[in-house]
Amino acid sequence: MNLYPLNINSHDDMKKICARIKTDPRALAYLIPKRKILHFYADNIDYRAAAFMKQEMLSRGGDTIVTKHVIDGKTDTSDILIMGTPSQIKSMIHKMNAMPIWGLDELRRKLSDAFTNMNINEWIMTSPNGHEINLSDDTKIMAIMNLTPDSFYEPSRINENEILSRAEKFLSEGAYVLDIGAESTRPGAVPVDGSEELSRLIPALKILRREFPNALISVDTYKPNAARIAVNEGADMINDISGFEFTDGMPDVIRDMRVPYVLSHTKDKPVNMAMKEDADNNNIISELTEYFSRKINILDDLRDYVIIDPGLGFGKSANENFALIRDIESMKIFGRPVLVGHSRKRFTGSDSIAGTLAVSALLSGRVSMLRVHDVSENVHALRIAKAACYGLRL
């Protein structure tokens, strides 16, 4: 007799194990939901609601972590961590329907939304140009094409004579989307006015659309006018690093053009990184949850066009960036695909590709798209990570 632990990373893993054991196939519907434990963190919960969650989850075979004074009533509120299998969480949500007290109705609604949204894994959008953008399957690669003289990673800068050769190279290496930008977003970069941005952007976009009619092209801009013109010239997606914080009008562009839109988290004030290094990393998850909830509520009927980008490196300490990578699944509570841009950034060691590839491997299968400078290397990293995680042959 041998005994050893196994990692069950997917539904297919569970099916293979059950087939090896010769389990009745009809049992799969009951066994698959038991393969993993879900964790949901909620802050500032009424202590009576916290005690209720503790008792009810324990009765279902799960648990809820609460502050030590919930049991004796010496606190008014408690943060909580709800832990349970999908079936236990579903049962708990049903029970909470009958308890609209102590704030449990709001907690039930948020728990139900998060639970439902985290199980969404299929996103297919159509660009204004009729191109299908399918972010449902494996992690895709977005290739960075900088039409700027001052982008932070010098080898990514492209002049007008290199546009076609660089695009052809990226597409042949496995890029799913080409992301072209005409204004550097590196710290300290000089802002570019709208006319200068368009003079760099539009000629390149026209060339790419003419030579690669079936390619997916994203435009990296936070200016509504530039976004509108770019879509009219063939752009399939708008990548806005500002989260429409810097200028008004971007939601109107998305609504008018019905174009897929990368909604990023950004900071509008300088950040003291020395202070942030000592911050509680959990705060960054809470901050982003509030931010994206607010932004998606503003976009309202446009949520089906939204792709979420947590904005690694934008006003965040290295510790916060790594906390986001570790807990990237928390961004799935909005039911939208997640894009991560970590390539060659300072917290990965920008002078070496090794840190970028390590993060790419960690995020393989956990996010919909990675925005990178080095396409072939990252495609290979994703392929190896998938093979190692799921036991697949290359």
Summary of the structure (lengths in Angstrom):
residues: 394
radius of gyration: 22.9
end to end distance: 31.7
largest distance: 73.2
contacts: 1215
relative contact order: 0.09
helix: 46%
strand: 16%
